[in-house]
Amino acid sequence: MQDAIERTKEYVRRNMEEYKDATHDWFHIERVWNTAKLIAKEEGADLFVVEMATLLHDIDDFKFNSHETAVKSAAWLQSLGVDSGTAEKIIHIVENISFKGSAEQNKIQTLEGKVVQDADRLDAIGAFGIARAFTYAGYKNIPIFNPSVEARENMSFEQYKRTEGSAINHFHEKLLLLKDRMNTKTGRLMAEERHNFMESYLRQFFKEAKGES
């Protein structure tokens, strides 16, 4: 099992080099991987499934691929000889981990999937979440802030895929929603401080936007 994890690490490193978006690079994968291992141990999840799903979770990301199924992940797991039952659990996580709009139902069902999703969402909030939000906006040429464009609510997947508005709107359309969508007790505890940090940042942001000290 450890050999499969080590080989997957190298496979993912190579694949992530194709993505030009710095918010979805190997360092993001590594942070999520470390957080997922911590949560998995606290929650008693299958560590192999958690580690493999975490390492592969962005390989088939809809934002960077024309497909929306875990095509690359499935082929890689088959090449490793991972048994079909375990591979299905990993693929289910990879295909359903992403936030796809506030109106969309979360399809993650297993404890392992909940652990991986929490770890990924934790990297989307707090200090790194703020940094990633603005980095992704720059990558997509989205404005930092446009006070004339309101944040969207109850978005479908199709609406969410359309990158509109501003980086600040993204906080209200996704990032500030994640604390209450954590799946595990450990994830919820970890999310509190990061969520509070974002709220503090936004208070200061809007003060400055109004020209206040």
N, C-alpha and C positions, 0 to 999 in steps of 0.2 A: 504493500500500500504506500509506503514512504517513497518507493521508487516512482510510482505513478504520480505522486504529488510533485516530486522534484522534476520529473519530465514535463509535467503540465506547467510548472513555473516557467521553464525555459520556452515552451511553446507559446505561452501567453505573452511573455516578454517580447518575443519576435513579432507576434501579431499586433501588439499594441503600438509598435513603432509605425504602423501604417496610419494610425489616427493622428491627425494634425491638431486635434483639440487637446490642450494641456490639462483639461479637467478630467479627461478619461485616459490617463496614462498608466504606466506600470506603478507609479508611486501611489496613485489612487487605489489600484488593486491591492497593493501591499498593505496600505492602511486598513482597508476593509477586511482583508484576510486576517490581520492581527486582531482586529476588533471582534470578528466573527469567532475566532478561536476562544477568545476570552468569554464571550457570551455563551458559546456552546458548552464550555466547561461548567459554567454557572447553572445552565438550564438542563444539562444532562443529554444533550443532543449527540447524534452520531457524528463524530469528528471528521471521519473520512468524507462523508457526503457533504458536510459543511465546507471543508477545505476545498474540495474539488469544485463545488458549485460556486464558491466565492472566487476562486481563481478564474473560472470560465465565465463569470456573470456578465462581462461586457463584450465578449467575443462576438456575440450575435446581436448586440444592441441595435434596436430599430433606427436609432439616430445615425448610425454609420453603415448600415447595410440595407439592401433592397428587400431582403427577406425579413420576416417577423417570427420565424421559428428557429430553433436551436440547431441549424444545419451543421455549422462548424463544430459545435460542441459534441453533437451526436457522432460525427465522423471521428473526432479525436478520441472519444471514449471507446468507440469500437476498435480503433487502432491499438489502444492500450489493453484490450481484452477485458474491460470491466463488465461484470455480469449484467444481464439485461435488467434485472430488478433494480439494482443500484443505479445503473445508467438512467433509467426512467425517472428515478427520484431526483437526480441531478438535473436532467433536462427539464423537468417540471419547474424547478426553481429558476433556471436560466430563462425560461420562456415567460415567467410570470413575476419576476422580481421587480421590474421597473414600475415606477409611478407613471400612470398613463392618463391622468386627468382626475380632478377631484370627484367627478360623478361616476367614475368607473369602479366596479366592485373588485376588491382584492381577491385574487384567485389562489393565493398561497394557502396550502392546506396542512403541510407537515411542519413539525417542530423545527426540523432542519431548515426548511424554507423560511420560516419566521425568523430564525436566527440570522440567516444570510441577509434577508431583507432589512432587518433592523440595523445590521452593521453597515449596509450600503446607505441607508437613510441617515445614519449618524454622521457619515462623511459629507452629507449634503447640508448639514446644519452646523451652527457654531462658527468658530473662526475659519475653519477650512471651507465650510459651506458658503460663507460670505465671499471668500477669495474665489471660490469656484464659480459662484453666480456671476461675478463681474468678469472673470476670465472667459466664461462661455459667452456672455453677452458681447464681448469684444470679438471673439471668434466668429460670431454670427452677425456682427455689425448691428447690434441692437443697442439703442440709447441707454445710458445709465438711468435717466429719469425723464419722464414726460408727464407733467402734471395734468395734461389735457386728456390722457388716455387712462381710463379706469381699469383696475384689475378685473379679470374675468372670473366668474363663479360657476360652479357646477359644470366644469368642462368635460366634454366627451373626449375620447382618445383622438378623434380626428381634429377637434379644436385644439387640443393640447399640442399636437404635432406642428401646428402653425405657430412659428415663433414670432409673436406680435407683442406690442407694448414696450416694456422696458425691463431692465434688470431688477429694479425695485418692485415692479409688479410681480415678478417671479417669487419674491418672498411671500406675497399674499396668495398667489395662485398655487404654491406648492410648499415652500420651506417652512412657513409658520404652521402648516397643517400637520406636519410629520410627527410632532411630539405626541399628539393624541392618536396617531395611527401606528404607534409602536406595538409590536406583537407580544413581546416578552417583558417580564418584570425587570430583568437586567437592562434591557433596551430602554424602557421607560425611565429608569433611574438615571441612566447615562444621558438621556435626551434633555432632562430638566435644565442642567447648567448651560448646555449649548443653546437651547431655546431662549433662555433668559438673556444670554449674551447677544443674540440676534435682536431681541426686543430693545435692549439697551442701545445697540448700534443704530437701530432705526429711529429711536427717539432723537439721538444726536443728529442723524442725517436730516430729518425733517426740520429740526431747529435751524440747521445751517441752510437748508433750502429756502427757509423764510427770511434769511439774512439775520438771524438771531445769534447771539454769542454762544 
